[in-house]
Amino acid sequence: MYIQSAAEYPLVDTIPTDPIPIPDPLPKPPPIPDPDPKPIIDPPPYR
């Protein structure tokens, strides 16, 4: 039985073996950066 090469049927090679990543239907907004972290300074002792 003659097996046709992939060169004669290029459609066989067009099927990727790896799954195609599906883009998210709704692009997520960029993450909101946290406000500049202020250094935690202990309050001066109450006098």
PDB file of N, CA, C and O in Angstrom:
ATOM      1  N   MET A   1       0.857  -1.191   0.000  1.00  0.00           N
ATOM      2  CA  MET A   1       0.000   0.000   0.000  1.00  0.00           C
ATOM      3  C   MET A   1       0.890   1.238   0.000  1.00  0.00           C
ATOM      4  O   MET A   1       1.789   1.383   0.829  1.00  0.00           O
ATOM      5  N   TYR A   2       0.613   2.125  -0.956  1.00  0.00           N
ATOM      6  CA  TYR A   2       1.466   3.303  -1.108  1.00  0.00           C
ATOM      7  C   TYR A   2       1.095   4.348  -0.058  1.00  0.00           C
ATOM      8  O   TYR A   2      -0.062   4.753   0.057  1.00  0.00           O
ATOM      9  N   ILE A   3       2.090   4.771   0.697  1.00  0.00           N
ATOM     10  CA  ILE A   3       1.856   5.810   1.716  1.00  0.00           C
ATOM     11  C   ILE A   3       2.294   7.145   1.128  1.00  0.00           C
ATOM     12  O   ILE A   3       3.458   7.330   0.775  1.00  0.00           O
ATOM     13  N   GLN A   4       1.349   8.069   1.029  1.00  0.00           N
ATOM     14  CA  GLN A   4       1.691   9.370   0.469  1.00  0.00           C
ATOM     15  C   GLN A   4       2.522  10.163   1.477  1.00  0.00           C
ATOM     16  O   GLN A   4       2.235  10.165   2.674  1.00  0.00           O
ATOM     17  N   SER A   5       3.543  10.826   0.978  1.00  0.00           N
ATOM     18  CA  SER A   5       4.422  11.570   1.883  1.00  0.00           C
ATOM     19  C   SER A   5       3.740  12.858   2.327  1.00  0.00           C
ATOM     20  O   SER A   5       2.770  13.310   1.718  1.00  0.00           O
ATOM     21  N   ALA A   6       4.256  13.425   3.377  1.00  0.00           N
ATOM     22  CA  ALA A   6       3.672  14.667   3.889  1.00  0.00           C
ATOM     23  C   ALA A   6       3.864  15.795   2.886  1.00  0.00           C
ATOM     24  O   ALA A   6       3.116  16.772   2.893  1.00  0.00           O
ATOM     25  N   ALA A   7       4.876  15.659   2.016  1.00  0.00           N
ATOM     26  CA  ALA A   7       5.112  16.709   1.024  1.00  0.00           C
ATOM     27  C   ALA A   7       3.936  16.782   0.057  1.00  0.00           C
ATOM     28  O   ALA A   7       3.610  17.860  -0.439  1.00  0.00           O
ATOM     29  N   GLU A   8       3.296  15.650  -0.215  1.00  0.00           N
ATOM     30  CA  GLU A   8       2.144  15.678  -1.115  1.00  0.00           C
ATOM     31  C   GLU A   8       0.903  16.177  -0.389  1.00  0.00           C
ATOM     32  O   GLU A   8       0.000  16.752  -0.997  1.00  0.00           O
ATOM     33  N   TYR A   9       0.871  15.948   0.917  1.00  0.00           N
ATOM     34  CA  TYR A   9      -0.268  16.424   1.705  1.00  0.00           C
ATOM     35  C   TYR A   9       0.245  17.349   2.806  1.00  0.00           C
ATOM     36  O   TYR A   9       0.369  16.947   3.963  1.00  0.00           O
ATOM     37  N   PRO A  10       0.543  18.602   2.427  1.00  0.00           N
ATOM     38  CA  PRO A  10       1.119  19.519   3.429  1.00  0.00           C
ATOM     39  C   PRO A  10       0.150  19.833   4.569  1.00  0.00           C
ATOM     40  O   PRO A  10       0.564  20.315   5.624  1.00  0.00           O
ATOM     41  N   LEU A  11      -1.146  19.557   4.356  1.00  0.00           N
ATOM     42  CA  LEU A  11      -2.107  19.875   5.417  1.00  0.00           C
ATOM     43  C   LEU A  11      -1.807  19.075   6.685  1.00  0.00           C
ATOM     44  O   LEU A  11      -2.156  19.491   7.790  1.00  0.00           O
ATOM     45  N   VAL A  12      -1.158  17.922   6.511  1.00  0.00           N
ATOM     46  CA  VAL A  12      -0.858  17.116   7.695  1.00  0.00           C
ATOM     47  C   VAL A  12       0.157  17.841   8.572  1.00  0.00           C
ATOM     48  O   VAL A  12       0.092  17.761   9.799  1.00  0.00           O
ATOM     49  N   ASP A  13       1.092  18.547   7.943  1.00  0.00           N
ATOM     50  CA  ASP A  13       2.120  19.238   8.721  1.00  0.00           C
ATOM     51  C   ASP A  13       1.593  20.528   9.344  1.00  0.00           C
ATOM     52  O   ASP A  13       2.193  21.066  10.274  1.00  0.00           O
ATOM     53  N   THR A  14       0.471  21.019   8.826  1.00  0.00           N
ATOM     54  CA  THR A  14      -0.008  22.295   9.363  1.00  0.00           C
ATOM     55  C   THR A  14      -0.657  22.103  10.726  1.00  0.00           C
ATOM     56  O   THR A  14      -0.890  23.079  11.438  1.00  0.00           O
ATOM     57  N   ILE A  15      -0.952  20.861  11.100  1.00  0.00           N
ATOM     58  CA  ILE A  15      -1.578  20.641  12.405  1.00  0.00           C
ATOM     59  C   ILE A  15      -0.478  20.640  13.467  1.00  0.00           C
ATOM     60  O   ILE A  15       0.352  19.731  13.497  1.00  0.00           O
ATOM     61  N   PRO A  16      -0.467  21.654  14.340  1.00  0.00           N
ATOM     62  CA  PRO A  16       0.600  21.697  15.342  1.00  0.00           C
ATOM     63  C   PRO A  16       0.377  20.636  16.407  1.00  0.00           C
ATOM     64  O   PRO A  16      -0.756  20.344  16.790  1.00  0.00           O
ATOM     65  N   THR A  17       1.467  20.071  16.871  1.00  0.00           N
ATOM     66  CA  THR A  17       1.332  19.059  17.918  1.00  0.00           C
ATOM     67  C   THR A  17       1.083  19.728  19.264  1.00  0.00           C
ATOM     68  O   THR A  17       0.355  19.200  20.104  1.00  0.00           O
ATOM     69  N   ASP A  18       1.694  20.898  19.465  1.00  0.00           N
ATOM     70  CA  ASP A  18       1.483  21.593  20.736  1.00  0.00           C
ATOM     71  C   ASP A  18       0.136  22.305  20.695  1.00  0.00           C
ATOM     72  O   ASP A  18      -0.255  22.807  19.641  1.00  0.00           O
ATOM     73  N   PRO A  19      -0.575  22.360  21.801  1.00  0.00           N
ATOM     74  CA  PRO A  19      -1.853  23.068  21.803  1.00  0.00           C
ATOM     75  C   PRO A  19      -1.638  24.554  21.564  1.00  0.00           C
ATOM     76  O   PRO A  19      -0.677  25.148  22.053  1.00  0.00           O
ATOM     77  N   ILE A  20      -2.550  25.139  20.805  1.00  0.00           N
ATOM     78  CA  ILE A  20      -2.430  26.571  20.515  1.00  0.00           C
ATOM     79  C   ILE A  20      -2.913  27.351  21.736  1.00  0.00           C
ATOM     80  O   ILE A  20      -4.031  27.128  22.202  1.00  0.00           O
ATOM     81  N   PRO A  21      -2.093  28.260  22.263  1.00  0.00           N
ATOM     82  CA  PRO A  21      -2.556  29.035  23.424  1.00  0.00           C
ATOM     83  C   PRO A  21      -3.735  29.910  23.036  1.00  0.00           C
ATOM     84  O   PRO A  21      -3.648  30.685  22.083  1.00  0.00           O
ATOM     85  N   ILE A  22      -4.826  29.793  23.760  1.00  0.00           N
ATOM     86  CA  ILE A  22      -6.020  30.585  23.452  1.00  0.00           C
ATOM     87  C   ILE A  22      -5.916  31.918  24.190  1.00  0.00           C
ATOM     88  O   ILE A  22      -5.826  31.932  25.418  1.00  0.00           O
ATOM     89  N   PRO A  23      -5.927  33.030  23.469  1.00  0.00           N
ATOM     90  CA  PRO A  23      -5.847  34.324  24.166  1.00  0.00           C
ATOM     91  C   PRO A  23      -7.095  34.555  24.999  1.00  0.00           C
ATOM     92  O   PRO A  23      -8.187  34.116  24.638  1.00  0.00           O
ATOM     93  N   ASP A  24      -6.926  35.245  26.113  1.00  0.00           N
ATOM     94  CA  ASP A  24      -8.079  35.525  26.970  1.00  0.00           C
ATOM     95  C   ASP A  24      -9.075  36.373  26.189  1.00  0.00           C
ATOM     96  O   ASP A  24      -8.670  37.331  25.532  1.00  0.00           O
ATOM     97  N   PRO A  25     -10.362  36.051  26.240  1.00  0.00           N
ATOM     98  CA  PRO A  25     -11.345  36.847  25.492  1.00  0.00           C
ATOM     99  C   PRO A  25     -11.339  38.294  25.964  1.00  0.00           C
ATOM    100  O   PRO A  25     -11.460  39.211  25.152  1.00  0.00           O
ATOM    101  N   LEU A  26     -11.199  38.505  27.274  1.00  0.00           N
ATOM    102  CA  LEU A  26     -11.135  39.873  27.790  1.00  0.00           C
ATOM    103  C   LEU A  26      -9.740  40.086  28.353  1.00  0.00           C
ATOM    104  O   LEU A  26      -9.375  39.475  29.357  1.00  0.00           O
ATOM    105  N   PRO A  27      -8.956  40.951  27.714  1.00  0.00           N
ATOM    106  CA  PRO A  27      -7.604  41.160  28.241  1.00  0.00           C
ATOM    107  C   PRO A  27      -7.669  41.750  29.638  1.00  0.00           C
ATOM    108  O   PRO A  27      -8.390  42.715  29.889  1.00  0.00           O
ATOM    109  N   LYS A  28      -6.902  41.154  30.544  1.00  0.00           N
ATOM    110  CA  LYS A  28      -6.924  41.656  31.920  1.00  0.00           C
ATOM    111  C   LYS A  28      -6.206  43.002  31.980  1.00  0.00           C
ATOM    112  O   LYS A  28      -5.180  43.180  31.323  1.00  0.00           O
ATOM    113  N   PRO A  29      -6.722  43.942  32.749  1.00  0.00           N
ATOM    114  CA  PRO A  29      -6.030  45.236  32.862  1.00  0.00           C
ATOM    115  C   PRO A  29      -4.685  45.027  33.548  1.00  0.00           C
ATOM    116  O   PRO A  29      -4.519  44.072  34.308  1.00  0.00           O
ATOM    117  N   PRO A  30      -3.729  45.905  33.289  1.00  0.00           N
ATOM    118  CA  PRO A  30      -2.427  45.719  33.936  1.00  0.00           C
ATOM    119  C   PRO A  30      -2.583  45.810  35.438  1.00  0.00           C
ATOM    120  O   PRO A  30      -3.421  46.567  35.927  1.00  0.00           O
ATOM    121  N   PRO A  31      -1.795  45.055  36.175  1.00  0.00           N
ATOM    122  CA  PRO A  31      -1.937  45.097  37.630  1.00  0.00           C
ATOM    123  C   PRO A  31      -1.651  46.488  38.162  1.00  0.00           C
ATOM    124  O   PRO A  31      -0.702  47.148  37.738  1.00  0.00           O
ATOM    125  N   ILE A  32      -2.478  46.922  39.093  1.00  0.00           N
ATOM    126  CA  ILE A  32      -2.297  48.267  39.661  1.00  0.00           C
ATOM    127  C   ILE A  32      -1.108  48.213  40.618  1.00  0.00           C
ATOM    128  O   ILE A  32      -1.118  47.432  41.569  1.00  0.00           O
ATOM    129  N   PRO A  33      -0.085  49.033  40.379  1.00  0.00           N
ATOM    130  CA  PRO A  33       1.068  48.976  41.279  1.00  0.00           C
ATOM    131  C   PRO A  33       0.691  49.490  42.658  1.00  0.00           C
ATOM    132  O   PRO A  33      -0.045  50.468  42.791  1.00  0.00           O
ATOM    133  N   ASP A  34       1.197  48.827  43.671  1.00  0.00           N
ATOM    134  CA  ASP A  34       0.907  49.287  45.034  1.00  0.00           C
ATOM    135  C   ASP A  34       1.506  50.681  45.231  1.00  0.00           C
ATOM    136  O   ASP A  34       2.526  51.011  44.625  1.00  0.00           O
ATOM    137  N   PRO A  35       0.873  51.495  46.077  1.00  0.00           N
ATOM    138  CA  PRO A  35       1.459  52.824  46.348  1.00  0.00           C
ATOM    139  C   PRO A  35       2.855  52.657  46.942  1.00  0.00           C
ATOM    140  O   PRO A  35       3.185  51.621  47.520  1.00  0.00           O
ATOM    141  N   ASP A  36       3.654  53.690  46.788  1.00  0.00           N
ATOM    142  CA  ASP A  36       5.036  53.586  47.285  1.00  0.00           C
ATOM    143  C   ASP A  36       5.022  53.157  48.750  1.00  0.00           C
ATOM    144  O   ASP A  36       4.426  53.826  49.594  1.00  0.00           O
ATOM    145  N   PRO A  37       5.668  52.060  49.039  1.00  0.00           N
ATOM    146  CA  PRO A  37       5.645  51.602  50.436  1.00  0.00           C
ATOM    147  C   PRO A  37       6.419  52.567  51.319  1.00  0.00           C
ATOM    148  O   PRO A  37       7.607  52.817  51.115  1.00  0.00           O
ATOM    149  N   LYS A  38       5.710  53.103  52.310  1.00  0.00           N
ATOM    150  CA  LYS A  38       6.382  54.036  53.218  1.00  0.00           C
ATOM    151  C   LYS A  38       7.095  53.224  54.297  1.00  0.00           C
ATOM    152  O   LYS A  38       6.548  52.237  54.790  1.00  0.00           O
ATOM    153  N   PRO A  39       8.292  53.625  54.664  1.00  0.00           N
ATOM    154  CA  PRO A  39       8.990  52.863  55.703  1.00  0.00           C
ATOM    155  C   PRO A  39       8.228  52.945  57.018  1.00  0.00           C
ATOM    156  O   PRO A  39       7.767  54.013  57.421  1.00  0.00           O
ATOM    157  N   ILE A  40       8.105  51.816  57.668  1.00  0.00           N
ATOM    158  CA  ILE A  40       7.355  51.792  58.932  1.00  0.00           C
ATOM    159  C   ILE A  40       8.266  52.349  60.027  1.00  0.00           C
ATOM    160  O   ILE A  40       9.265  51.739  60.408  1.00  0.00           O
ATOM    161  N   ILE A  41       7.883  53.529  60.518  1.00  0.00           N
ATOM    162  CA  ILE A  41       8.686  54.155  61.578  1.00  0.00           C
ATOM    163  C   ILE A  41       7.868  54.106  62.865  1.00  0.00           C
ATOM    164  O   ILE A  41       6.726  54.565  62.901  1.00  0.00           O
ATOM    165  N   ASP A  42       8.444  53.561  63.893  1.00  0.00           N
ATOM    166  CA  ASP A  42       7.719  53.514  65.169  1.00  0.00           C
ATOM    167  C   ASP A  42       7.454  54.950  65.620  1.00  0.00           C
ATOM    168  O   ASP A  42       8.348  55.794  65.551  1.00  0.00           O
ATOM    169  N   PRO A  43       6.242  55.231  66.079  1.00  0.00           N
ATOM    170  CA  PRO A  43       5.972  56.606  66.534  1.00  0.00           C
ATOM    171  C   PRO A  43       6.809  56.910  67.776  1.00  0.00           C
ATOM    172  O   PRO A  43       7.113  56.017  68.568  1.00  0.00           O
ATOM    173  N   PRO A  44       7.171  58.159  67.931  1.00  0.00           N
ATOM    174  CA  PRO A  44       7.971  58.489  69.125  1.00  0.00           C
ATOM    175  C   PRO A  44       7.172  58.209  70.381  1.00  0.00           C
ATOM    176  O   PRO A  44       5.949  58.349  70.365  1.00  0.00           O
ATOM    177  N   PRO A  45       7.798  57.831  71.437  1.00  0.00           N
ATOM    178  CA  PRO A  45       7.049  57.530  72.668  1.00  0.00           C
ATOM    179  C   PRO A  45       6.305  58.756  73.153  1.00  0.00           C
ATOM    180  O   PRO A  45       6.839  59.865  73.129  1.00  0.00           O
ATOM    181  N   TYR A  46       5.074  58.559  73.591  1.00  0.00           N
ATOM    182  CA  TYR A  46       4.259  59.686  74.048  1.00  0.00           C
ATOM    183  C   TYR A  46       4.800  60.190  75.381  1.00  0.00           C
ATOM    184  O   TYR A  46       5.078  59.411  76.293  1.00  0.00           O
ATOM    185  N   ARG A  47       4.946  61.528  75.474  1.00  0.00           N
ATOM    186  CA  ARG A  47       5.441  62.087  76.737  1.00  0.00           C
ATOM    187  C   ARG A  47       4.350  62.938  77.351  1.00  0.00           C
ATOM    188  O   ARG A  47       4.544  63.511  78.423  1.00  0.00           O
TER     189      ARG A  47
END
